[in-house]
Amino acid sequence: MAAASVAARAAALPSPGRVPALSRGQRSQGPRGPVCPMHAPELQEKRGMRVVTAVAAPLAPGLEAFRMAEPPLRDDELGAVVLAAFEELFWGALAAPRVLDSFRRLQAGEEFVKEHPGLGLEHANSYIEGLSTTPFPDPYSGAYKWLQAVEAQAAAIQREFVEVTGDPDLARKGNNIWVPAVRGDATGYGDDWRTLVLQDRGRWDEDNAKLFPETVKFFKQLNAPTLEVFFARQPAGTGIKSHTDFVNFIQTTHLGLQVPEGDCWIKVGEQTRHWEEGKVLVCHTSFMHETANNTDAERVVLIMRHFHPEVTPLERTALQFIFDALDSPTRSGVAAAAAAAKEALATSAAGAALLARGAKGMKGKKASAGGSKGFGGGSAGAKGFGKA
C-alpha cells in the first residue's frame, strides 16, 4: 500500500469516524460531533465511501496560533518530530509502550480485524493491545464508578436539556446547534441525525458550555475520563447503518434522556440492547454497531466518549499529546503540545513519579525498537511513521 500522508492519517479519535483527507491542522465534525487524529481516512476512500468537506475545530489553548504561524512540516519531518518529542516525554517506550506501538501500527496502515465467536466483528485501525473487549461492558462492574454519578445526575441533566432546547433562539446563541453528520459515510446516519456538542477531544466548547452550565459544571467536577460529551437526537422512523468507530481504546456511553417505548434499540456486535431513561449504556464501538428507532417519537441521549478503563493515566496523557501534536503539525505546534503534556505529567501523581524517575537516570535508557507485537503479527516500528 502506498504511504499515506501524516495529515491523511491524522483524522479522527474521540468520535472515530470516516472522514476525508484533511489539510494539515484541520479537524472534522463527526456524526456525533468531533473526531480525532488517530485514523486513516484514505482507507475509507479506498472502500468507496463518500467524501465530504471537513470543518476545522478549535484546538487546545495556546495551539491555535501555531496552526497559522508557520508552514506545516513535511510528512517525514512531522513523524520524526512527533516521535522524538514522544520519546523525550515518555522515556522512549518505557512509560507508554502500547501507545507508541499503536501509533506506529496506525502509520504503517495496519488494521485489527477479529470475529469474536458469539460477540461479533471487531474492526479497528487505532488499536491498543491487551484491552478487554465485549460489546456491552457492565457499567456496574466497578470499572465505571464515575458513570454511577452520571446516573445520579440524570434527572438534573434531563431537566436542563429540556429547558435549554426549548429556547427558540438557541441556534443563534450556541455553536453548531443540532448539526447533521459530516463525515465520509454521513449518509449512513440519515439526514435527520443531529448533535449538539459540549466537549470535543477533551476541550469544552465555550459557547455551548454556557448554555448548559449545570451539566458542564458537573462533568468538570467529576473529572470524568471523557473526550467528548454531546446530545444526540434520533427522530422517529430512522436508524443508523452498521459501522465501526475504528478505535478500541475509546468507548461510548449513552445516557437515556428521552426514550420512546417500543422498537428502539442499539445493536453492538451480535448483541442488542434498549435504552432506558436515566440509565447508562456502555458500548465498545470498535465492534460493528447500528441503531434503530422504529417508533413514532424522537429518541434523545447524552453521549459520552471516554477512555477504556484499562487505559492508564500515563497512556491517556500520551494519547492527548499525539492528538494535539497532529492537530498543529509545525515544530512550534509540536513543542506546544509537548509542553502541555509535560505540564499534565507534572500535575498528576503517575506523571510526577515518571518525571522523578527520569531525573534519576531513566532518560538515558533506550526504548526497544519494536515494543510489543503489533496487531499485524509483529511490530510496525521498523516501518516508521507514515511509511508503507
Disulfide bonds with the S-S distance in Angstrom:
none
